[in-house]
């Protein structure tokens, strides 16, 4: 009770946690959150690495700068503008994607309304927006590799792919491990803004995640205690994942957060 303060309010115990765990929507919301997070991690984590290696091995400085600029630019597009672009591009009436589909004789698809397309649009648009920006840290790690290693490998007859596999990738493995641990620490934090903007009555069954559910319960329905309990549950899972993955990384390698 805000009027009584923390110490004056009655202690609710595990009431709100039990209410959330026994809610008929708990399994669905948790499933949606984990599905989007795991899909994003599996599909999105390797992309900045691949892009960084590709850019690092470009021989033309002018082409390299141009490619970096093109891949970095989407990061600075706001989420609102990005979702607006997606709505325009994938519109069943005027979107150029459906125009191409109709050119080949197929019926237009309502991408933003059909539940099966929601997760793919969410994940791959995020990859397009953030892969270039995420590659910066790997580019920095690759730039610290001694040119003498590559020169020695060339003398020994190693081709480009062999040098990438045996020199470039091992040099960025510590960076990869640290970023992987941090990404696992955000496994339950699916971006609220983008999901909320893409969400509608047609895809809500697959787009309702913990962050949007907490917003609706806490701010719209004013169930502050309930929403706080959900947020605490979310943070506990994230903390557990960070500790667990960090321990695994420390067991199998020399790199870890602590």
N, C-alpha and C positions, 0 to 999 in steps of 0.2 A: 504494500500500500504506500504510494508516494507521500501521502500526508503523515504517515506514522514513521517513515524512515526505515532503514535496514534493520536496526535493532528493535524497533517497536512493532514491526509487522510480524504476524504469525508465521511460524516456520512451516513451509509446505512439504518439506522432505522430498521424496521422489515422486510426488503426485504428478507433476507436469511431464516428467520423463515417462512415467507409466502411461499417461494419456497419449503421448506421442507414439510410443512403441505399440500400443494396442489400437491406434487409429487405423481404420481401413485403408487409408492412403499411405501409410508408412512404407510398406513394401514397394509400392509403385514409385514413390518419390525417391527412395533410396536407390532403387534399380535405375531410374532415369539419371540420377546424379552420377552413379558409378559408371554407367554405360557411356555417357558423354565424356567423363573424365578419362576413362581408360582408353577409349577410342582416340581422344585428342592426344593422349600421351604416346600411344603406339604409332599413330600416323604422323604426329607433329614433331616428336623429339628428334627423329633422324634428319628431318628436312633441313634445319639450319646447318647441320654437320655436312650434309651432301653439298649444299650451296656454298658453304665456306671453302670446302676442298676444291670445288669447281672454280670458284673465283680466284682462289690462291694460285691455281695452276694455269691461269690465263697468261699468255705471253705478251699480249698487246695491252699496254698500260691504258690507252684510251678506251679500249673495249672494256677493260676491267672497271674503270671509273664509271663508265656509262651503265654497266650491269649493276654495280653497287647502288647507284642512284635510283635506278628503276626498282630494284628489290627493296630498298629502304623506304621509299615514298609511301607505300600503303600503310605503314605503321602510324603515320601522322594523320590518317583519316579517322575522324571521330566515329564512335560506334553508331551513333544516330545516322550519320551520313552513309556509313557502310550498309546498314540494314535498309536504308532508303534506296541505295544502289541495287541491292539484291532484289528488292520488291519490284524495281523498274526492269531490271534485266530478266527476271524470271516470271514476269507478268504473263498470264495466259492469253492476254489480248494484244499487248503492244511490246512485250519483251522480245529482245532479239534471239534469246535462246529458243523460245517457242516458235519464233519465225523460222529458224533453221530446222526445227523438228517438223514443222508443217511443210517445209520445202521438200522433205523426203517422204511426204505422204502420210505422216502420223498425226494423231490427235494432240492438241496442246495439253500440257500437264500443268496443274496448279501446284507448283513446287512448294510455295509458302503455306499451303493449306493442307496438303496431304501429309499425314504423320510420318510415313516411311522416308520422306525426304528431309525431314527437319534436322536430324542428327548429322547427315552428310553435309547439308548446307552450312550448319553451324561449324563443324570441324574444319572443313576445307576452306571456308572463307577466313577462318582464324589463321590457318596455315599460310594462306596467301598474304594476309595482313602482317604477320609477325615473323615469318621465316627469315626475311632479309635482315630485320633488326636483331633477331636472335643469333644470326651468323657472325655478328661483329666480334663477340667474345672469342669465338673459335678462330676467326681471322687473326686476332691478336695473338692467340696461342701459336698458330702456325707461323706467324712472322718471327717468332723467337727461335725457330728451328735453325740450326747452323747450316749454312749452304755447303759446308764441307762434307756433311753427311750425304747430300744429294750428289756432290761431285764424286765422292768415293763410290757410291752406288752405280753411277753412270760408267765409271772406269771398269767396275766389275761386271758390266753388261746388263744392269737392271733397266727395265723399261719404265714408262710412266706409271702404269698400274702397280707394278711391284714397288716402286718408290713410295707411292701413296699408301699402300698396304703396310709396308715395313718401316716407314719413316714418319709420314704425316699423321696417320691414325694413332700410332702409339704415343706421339707427342701431345695429342689432345685428349687422351684417355682420362687423365686426372681431372681436366675441366669437365668432361662428359659425366664423370661420376658425381662430382659436386652438384652439377645442374640437375642430374637425375634425382639425387636425394632431395633437393629443393622442390622439384616438380612433384615428387611423391608427397611432400608436405602440403601440397595444395590440391590433393586428390579429391577432396570433398568441396572445393571452392570453385564451382562452375560459375563463370561470370554472370552476374545478375543482369546488367544492363542489356546485353545482347540477347539473352534468353527472353527477357521480359518484352523486348521490342519485337522479337520474332514470334512470340507466343500469341495464339488466337484460339477461339473456341473449337476450331477443327483439330488442332494439334496439341491441345493442352494435356492430353493423356500421356504424351511422350516428352513434353517440354516442361512439365512442372518439376522443378528441382528444389533442393532444400533452400537455396537463397531466395527464390521467388515465393516459396511457401511461407518462409519466415516473414517476408515483407507483407504478404497478405494477412497473415495472422497477427503480426505485431502492430503494423501501422494502420491498416484498413479496418481490422476488427478490434483493434486496441487490446489484444490479449498479450500484454507485455511480458508477464511471467512465463507464459507458454512459449512465446517466441524466443525468450532468453534461454530457456532450457534447450530448445532446438539448436540455437547457436552454440551453446556450450558443448552439446553432443557432437556437433560438427567439428569444433576445435579440438576436442579430445581425440577424435579419430585421426585428424591431421597430425597431431603431436605423436600419437602412437606410430603412425606410418613413418614419420621422420626418424624416430628413434630406431625402429626396426630396420629400415633400409640403410641407415647409417651404420648399424651394427653389422649387417651383412656385408656392406662395402669394406668395413674395417677388417672383417674376417678374411675376405678374399683378395684384398688389395691393401696398399699402403696409404690410400687416399680416403679421407672421411672428414666430416665436419668437426668432430672432436674425438 
